Amino acid sequence: MPVNMKGWKVVYKDQVFTCLSVDPMWDHAQIDEDGVIRPDILRVSVIDHYARFMIIEARADRFKFLKESSDE
C-alpha cells in the first residue's frame, strides 16, 4: 500500500525530486536490530524538475528523504 509523501523531497542518483508517494516492497524480509521490518525495494512516485511524473523503483538504500521546510 503506497504511503503519502507529499511535503517531502527525495534524493536519487544525486538528483532531487518532489516526492508524491512511496510503495515499499519486500523481496526478503529484513529485520533490523530494533525488530523493525525494512523493505528491500521502494517504488517512489515523483515529479522531476521539468514537472514530469515519474516512477522510480530501486533498492531502498538508494533513496534519501528530506522533509520540506514550512515557510510559516
Number of C-alpha atoms within 10 A of each C-alpha: 8 14 11 13 18 14 13 16 19 21 15 15 8 9 9 17 21 22 25 21 19 20 15 18 18 12 8 10 11 13 11 9 7 6 8 9 12 15 18 16 19 22 17 22 22 23 17 14 11 7 10 8 14 14 14 12 17 13 13 16 11 12 17 13 15 13 12 11 8 6 4 3
